[in-house]
Amino acid sequence: MKPPMGEDNGWWWQQAAEGHLAIQRCTSCSTLRHPPRPMCGDCHSLDWDHVVSSGRGTLDSFTILHHPQFPGFDYPLIIVLVQLEEGTRFTSQLVNCSPESVEFGMPVELVMHEDPDGFRLPMFQPAKGASA
């Protein structure tokens, strides 16, 4: 099942389809925000653009999901909150890592997951050189 793509977030999914992790930025006060939304939570401006993330960050928090299990997913799932280099956080899945190896503060990097039908979704993996 694909996420709904509307006026406020369609641009973000297009960036993901091109292999980019985009972060919405308020053009009035430069606040970064994710998920995308029409108004800045800080200054209430409706004007925005985006920056493309380096895809590097550190793991701020995580949880390991064992259930409920949905078809199409390999369990357990490692769901992470990543502090991106750009200064905002992003919730995603950690892949290419065993649940026993996950640590707070570990360096992670973007890996773009692609479904068989070509749908792309940003995920993270331990940064090269980090233990997994």
DATAFEN-V617459 format. One record per helix or strand of 2 or more residues. SS is the DSSP state (h for helix, s for strand). FROM is the first residue (numbers start at 1). LEN is the number of residues. If there is no record, write none. Layout:
BEGIN
SS | FROM | LEN
SS | FROM | LEN
END
This chain:
BEGIN
h | 10 | 8
s | 22 | 5
s | 32 | 2
s | 48 | 5
s | 56 | 10
s | 77 | 8
s | 89 | 7
h | 99 | 3
s | 107 | 8
s | 120 | 7
END
